[in-house]
């Protein structure tokens, strides 16, 4: 059995079960082993009902008083069990699990685990887990993995499959890190780390296992980035451009003056485009610092130098907005260039016409989504690709264009405030420019950090703002209700809000929606048809709504400060005063201290630095913090020290053996080749 083998080679997994695992992206043994837990649960001593709080999860020990018959209610089959727990009674209710009823006999003794709901003197658990005393004792004080699941896939199925693999001696990870490196950074062997992350004996082993696996992710990423940098440095400028009168005229004609930072960064971009080497530059700038006009200037310079320039953005709505804005500029400032839009949802005829215009060179500026780099799109003379960091223009995309005979200049725009020390590592293949100045006429966002008692006032404030024609974002950390975390979720929140604020147009948005649904909701919000949008962090990028003046973030304590600042950037884009309300479900001092940083400052780079200082070991498997490069376990902010260690180790490897050809580095070279062949998760975002 090999890591690349299908999971059907595991005993008990046939084609039907394999299809269920496939929904979660698990096809091979390696993919199963890297389907890491998102959290762990420790089963403590059972408690008395007199000790419980409403809405929290507990284990209780009791015996069966009575078992009801199975009753049918439309789509549901329900049965209940009355349980004696000490001096009190508990009702257990099971939905659509009639086969369980025969398990319970009057007088039988069990441990029940679930969320306790209290109404008056009544105690109730819905769908509780049930254990015999012996079963529960074996689980007690052992960390039980909780995996990301999908429809039909249960935690028990994943646990059983992972155990089946780890119990087989022939499945061995080939250790590719030399012992010297493991000792230097205090890393456990990979085989131990894989077992330890799935089934840790204790918290210490879990953290050690996680550190090793995060180090691996970062090391391969940094080595991949440095290899990419080397290949770029060998590329001479195939699309040498010249500064044109049109860019100068555009700068002079704008209804505002560029800031000093914008002028400095524009000089760096223009210098790259006319130099002897291909440009690979990152422009970092806080939300509202004016990065888009720099992208437009670069596209104009490319077009007026006889080349085509492509602007690739994460959503169709934003592509449409940029297209309209750029067409308006070209017309108003009499720049002799034409633009075209290309997105996935356009009709076949529209795509064909856009493709013909691109191929024959009648358009010089092409704006769109990932559709821009599909095989069918043929460019006449592509000289520049501008992307945002959510579409980091990586290995696969570069190769796709290189195979068409093109090595375009690459400009990446980023609004993620990341301290320079980390940016140099994460964006090691790119030269970095920073737009560190906001336009003078931009109104600072007014912030407040509040607890849940403020919610009624917040809703009244939203009503006032919508009455003025403004719009509101509400951000929730989850899509649906979870048994494991008492957090606000988009689905239930939207239903509640529609009852609380009748007469308002309220809709929800989340990542599980189909692309067409998401586009429709975002388009309606951008057009002003929706007044209040309840969303997960999918709004972090991809929509520009100047009339949105209020953002409220529920359970703000669950997000990293850098991500909260990114979210806050969705408001404050128009001329009206904007507001951000950070609603915290925690009253802890540390939480308050972290969120106060947002209250005190609108400077993303200061916030990112403070975020690094204030982070403790934290909720290692919690909600994504950084909002940038997606690793399976690692987080650029949370694991900053591990990232710096991995970067140092990568430097050591390449200084000893630049091509990783020495026999002792063979396992590392093979692992890196496989990583790059698979696209290098974060090298091709």
Secondary structure, DSSP 8 states (H G I E B T S, - for coil): --TTSBGGGSTT--HHHHHHHHHTT--BHHHHHTS-EEEEEEB-----GGG--TT-EEEEEEEEEEE---EEETTEEEEEEEEEETTEEEEEEEES-GGGGGG--TT-EEEEEEEEEEETTEEEEES-EEE-HHHHHHHBTSEEEEE---TT--HHHHHHHHHHHHT-TT------S-HHHHHHHT---HHHHHHHHHS-SSHHHHHHHHHHHHHHHHHHHHHHHHHHHHHHHT-B-SS-----HHHHHHHHHSSS---HHHHHHHHHHHHHHTSSB--EEEEEE-TTS-HHHHHHHHHHHHHHTT-EEEEE-S-HHHHHHHHHHHHHHHHHTT----EEEE-TTS-HHHHHHHHHHHHHTS-SEEEESGGGGSTT---SSEEEEEEEGGG---HHHHHHHHTTT---EEEEEE-----HHHHHHHTTTSEEEEE----TT----EEEEEEGGGHHHHHHHHHHHHHTT-EEEEE-SBSS--SS----BHHHHHHHHHHHTTTS-EEEE-TTS-HHHHHHHHHHHHTT--SEEEE-GGGGSS---TTEEEEEETTGGGS-HHHHHHHHTTS--SSS--EEEEEES---HHHHHHHHHHHH---HHHHHHHHHHH--S--TTSS-SSSSS--SS--TTTTHHHHHHHHHHHHHHHHH-TT--SGGGHHHHHHHHHHHHTT-TTTT-
